[in-house]
Amino acid sequence: MFRRRADVPQEEAAPSKTRISSVLADGTSLSGRISGSGGVRIEGAFDGEIELDGLLVIGPTGRVTCPELRASSVIVAGAMRGNIRAERVEIRSSGRVWGDVITASMSTQEGAFLRGAIQMEDETVFRPEEANEPQMEEVVVEERDLEE
């Protein structure tokens, strides 16, 4: 009665870049590196590197220290110390940012705090697939090298 029909193809859902899939809870602190795809919400304290192909939300109780945060979209409602490089940045009324912002789209709510420079770009400023590609050196092999 409740079995799946074998003749109906099942589609696999792709991970959403705008949906939160991981949370660092309030009262938790973490040091290290966050990278990958999908959405992350930080309500606790994080110190380290962030490179995310997706949404990063720093909640009202979140505190992030990161030399250069790189993500597709960033929403700051807590405290962020470091530079932000993202396609879209939003600083909410409770948000505090100490650092420079490079983005294609920027919005702030009344009461938001930013101490740093804003650099607006015309095109995408962060492409994680390019950032993670291994660098290849050109190798030239001549025929005489192969004969020996």
Residue pairs with C-beta under 8 A, 6 or more apart in sequence:
4 10
15 21
15 37
15 38
15 54
16 38
16 39
16 54
17 37
17 38
17 39
17 53
17 54
17 55
17 72
17 73
18 39
18 54
18 55
18 73
19 38
19 39
19 55
20 39
20 40
20 41
20 55
20 57
21 38
21 39
21 40
22 38
22 39
22 40
22 41
23 40
23 41
23 42
23 43
24 30
24 40
24 41
24 42
24 43
24 44
24 46
24 62
25 43
25 44
26 43
26 44
26 59
26 61
27 44
28 43
28 44
28 45
29 44
29 45
29 46
29 47
30 44
30 45
30 46
30 47
30 48
31 46
31 47
31 48
32 48
32 49
33 48
33 49
33 50
33 51
34 40
34 46
34 48
34 49
34 50
34 51
34 52
35 49
35 50
35 51
35 52
36 52
36 53
36 54
37 52
37 53
37 54
37 128
38 52
38 53
38 54
39 54
39 55
39 56
39 57
40 50
40 52
40 54
40 55
40 56
40 57
41 56
41 57
41 59
41 62
42 56
42 57
42 58
42 59
42 62
42 64
42 78
43 59
43 60
43 61
43 62
43 78
44 61
44 62
44 63
45 62
45 63
45 64
46 62
46 63
46 64
46 65
46 66
47 64
47 65
47 66
48 65
48 66
49 66
49 67
49 68
50 56
50 64
50 66
50 69
50 70
50 71
51 70
51 71
51 128
51 131
51 132
52 70
52 71
52 72
52 128
53 71
53 72
53 128
53 129
54 71
54 72
54 73
55 71
55 72
55 73
55 74
55 75
56 69
56 71
56 73
56 74
56 75
56 86
57 74
57 75
57 77
58 64
58 74
58 75
58 76
58 77
58 78
58 79
58 80
58 95
59 77
59 78
60 77
60 78
60 94
61 78
62 77
62 78
62 79
63 78
63 79
64 78
64 79
64 80
64 81
64 82
65 81
65 82
66 80
66 81
66 82
67 82
67 83
68 82
68 83
68 84
68 85
69 80
69 82
69 83
69 84
69 85
69 86
70 85
70 86
70 126
70 128
70 131
71 84
71 86
71 126
72 86
72 87
72 88
72 126
72 128
73 86
73 87
73 88
73 89
73 90
74 84
74 86
74 88
74 89
74 90
75 90
75 92
76 84
76 89
76 90
76 91
76 92
76 95
76 96
76 97
76 112
77 92
77 94
77 95
78 94
78 95
78 96
79 95
79 96
79 97
79 98
80 95
80 96
80 97
80 98
80 99
81 98
81 99
82 98
82 99
83 99
83 100
83 101
83 102
83 116
84 97
84 99
84 100
84 101
84 102
84 103
85 101
85 102
85 103
85 125
85 126
86 102
86 103
86 125
86 126
87 103
87 104
87 105
87 124
87 125
87 126
88 103
88 104
88 105
88 106
89 101
89 103
89 105
89 106
89 107
90 106
90 107
90 108
91 97
91 107
91 108
91 109
91 112
91 113
91 114
92 109
92 112
93 109
93 110
93 111
93 112
94 111
95 108
95 109
95 112
95 113
96 112
96 113
97 113
97 114
97 115
97 116
98 115
98 116
99 115
99 116
100 116
100 117
100 118
100 119
101 114
101 116
101 117
101 118
101 119
102 119
102 121
102 125
103 118
103 119
103 120
103 121
103 125
104 120
104 121
104 122
104 123
104 124
104 125
106 118
106 120
108 114
